[in-house]
Amino acid sequence: MSATLAAGILAVQKEAAGVLAVRVIRKQDARRLREYARSGDPAATRMMLTVAHAIRQIEGASHDGPALCAACPRELIDNRYAFVVVTPKRNDPENALTLAICEKCGTNHGQIRAAAMSALRTFWPKIRMVTVTHSAGGAA
């Protein structure tokens, strides 16, 4: 694990205090996300900047050390992957962890999220999904 990745994981963990939001961003979601960002939605703008940063890192990876899927050892090629953005569960998170999941590991929202959870367990072995079942629900 690179020092940059380790520092990012630690920053998200510290800010999150144990409660994370996990968002899947597929190619078909990008258009709507851009529209929200252009209309001034600060959360959408943060998400767009986060994904744009990840794209630059993937495209800038060398052939000697290509960018890999977070869930398997496959090289990320030809934009055939989705992003999973993990942030502290709060309105204005300062830190984020972005994972790329190849299309072999998942093409629909559920598959991508499951692959990301598997990858996240390498950092946080006890991570689990919690579903809020009512609008007044709290954090677990």
C-alpha positions as CSV (number, residue, x, y, z in Angstrom):
1,M,0.0,0.0,0.0
2,S,1.4,3.4,-0.9
3,A,2.0,6.1,1.7
4,T,-0.5,8.3,-0.1
5,L,-3.2,5.7,0.0
6,A,-2.5,4.9,3.7
7,A,-2.7,8.6,4.6
8,G,-6.0,8.9,2.7
9,I,-7.5,5.9,4.4
10,L,-6.4,7.3,7.8
11,A,-7.9,10.8,7.0
12,V,-11.3,9.3,6.0
13,Q,-11.3,7.0,9.1
14,K,-10.5,9.8,11.5
15,E,-13.1,12.2,10.0
16,A,-15.8,9.5,9.8
17,A,-15.6,8.4,13.4
18,G,-16.8,5.0,12.1
19,V,-19.7,6.1,9.9
20,L,-19.1,6.1,6.1
21,A,-21.2,6.9,3.1
22,V,-20.5,4.6,0.0
23,R,-21.6,6.0,-3.4
24,V,-21.4,4.2,-6.7
25,I,-20.8,6.4,-9.7
26,R,-21.2,4.6,-13.1
27,K,-20.8,6.2,-16.5
28,Q,-24.5,6.6,-16.9
29,D,-24.6,8.6,-13.6
30,A,-21.9,11.1,-14.7
31,R,-24.3,13.2,-16.9
32,R,-26.8,13.7,-14.0
33,L,-24.0,14.4,-11.6
34,R,-22.6,17.1,-13.9
35,E,-26.0,18.7,-14.2
36,Y,-26.3,18.9,-10.5
37,A,-22.8,20.3,-10.1
38,R,-23.5,22.9,-12.8
39,S,-26.7,23.9,-11.0
40,G,-24.7,24.7,-7.9
41,D,-25.1,21.6,-5.8
42,P,-22.0,21.6,-3.5
43,A,-22.2,17.8,-2.8
44,A,-22.3,17.1,-6.6
45,T,-19.5,19.5,-7.2
46,R,-17.3,17.7,-4.5
47,M,-18.2,14.3,-6.0
48,M,-17.3,15.5,-9.6
49,L,-13.9,16.9,-8.3
50,T,-13.2,13.6,-6.5
51,V,-14.0,11.5,-9.5
52,A,-12.1,13.8,-11.9
53,H,-9.0,13.4,-9.6
54,A,-9.3,9.6,-9.7
55,I,-9.6,9.7,-13.5
56,R,-6.4,11.7,-13.8
57,Q,-4.6,9.2,-11.6
58,I,-5.8,6.2,-13.6
59,E,-5.0,7.9,-17.0
60,G,-1.6,9.0,-15.6
61,A,-0.5,5.6,-14.4
62,S,2.5,4.1,-16.2
63,H,2.5,0.9,-18.2
64,D,5.0,-0.5,-15.6
65,G,2.5,0.3,-12.8
66,P,-0.9,0.5,-14.3
67,A,-4.0,1.4,-12.3
68,L,-5.8,-1.8,-11.0
69,C,-9.3,-2.6,-10.0
70,A,-9.7,-2.3,-6.2
71,A,-11.4,-5.7,-6.0
72,C,-9.2,-7.8,-8.3
73,P,-5.8,-7.5,-9.9
74,R,-7.1,-6.5,-13.4
75,E,-5.8,-3.5,-15.1
76,L,-8.3,-0.7,-15.6
77,I,-8.6,0.0,-19.3
78,D,-10.8,1.8,-21.8
79,N,-13.1,3.5,-19.2
80,R,-14.6,0.0,-18.5
81,Y,-14.9,0.6,-14.8
82,A,-17.1,2.4,-12.2
83,F,-16.1,4.5,-9.2
84,V,-17.0,4.0,-5.6
85,V,-16.5,7.1,-3.5
86,V,-16.3,6.5,0.3
87,T,-16.7,9.6,2.4
88,P,-17.4,10.3,6.1
89,K,-21.2,10.3,6.5
90,R,-21.8,14.0,7.0
91,N,-23.0,16.9,4.9
92,D,-19.7,18.4,4.0
93,P,-17.0,15.8,4.2
94,E,-13.4,17.0,3.7
95,N,-11.9,13.6,2.8
96,A,-12.8,10.9,0.4
97,L,-11.4,7.5,-0.8
98,T,-12.1,6.6,-4.4
99,L,-12.0,3.0,-5.6
100,A,-12.3,1.9,-9.3
101,I,-14.1,-1.3,-9.9
102,C,-13.7,-3.0,-13.3
103,E,-16.6,-4.3,-15.3
104,K,-15.5,-7.9,-14.6
105,C,-16.2,-7.4,-10.9
106,G,-19.4,-5.5,-11.4
107,T,-21.6,-3.8,-13.9
108,N,-24.8,-3.0,-11.9
109,H,-25.0,-1.0,-8.8
110,G,-25.3,-4.0,-6.4
111,Q,-22.4,-5.9,-7.9
112,I,-20.2,-2.8,-7.9
113,R,-21.1,-2.0,-4.3
114,A,-20.4,-5.7,-3.2
115,A,-17.0,-5.6,-5.0
116,A,-16.2,-2.3,-3.2
117,M,-17.2,-3.7,0.2
118,S,-14.9,-6.7,-0.4
119,A,-12.0,-4.3,-1.3
120,L,-12.8,-2.0,1.7
121,R,-12.5,-5.0,4.1
122,T,-8.8,-5.0,3.3
123,F,-8.6,-1.6,5.1
124,W,-11.5,-2.0,7.5
125,P,-12.0,-5.8,8.3
126,K,-15.2,-5.2,10.4
127,I,-16.9,-2.8,7.9
128,R,-20.6,-3.6,7.4
129,M,-23.5,-2.1,5.6
130,V,-26.3,-0.4,7.6
131,T,-29.6,0.5,5.9
132,V,-31.6,3.3,7.4
133,T,-35.2,2.1,7.3
134,H,-37.0,5.2,8.3
135,S,-36.4,8.9,7.8
136,A,-35.7,9.7,11.5
137,G,-33.1,6.9,11.7
138,G,-29.8,7.7,13.2
139,A,-26.3,6.4,12.6
140,A,-25.3,2.9,13.6
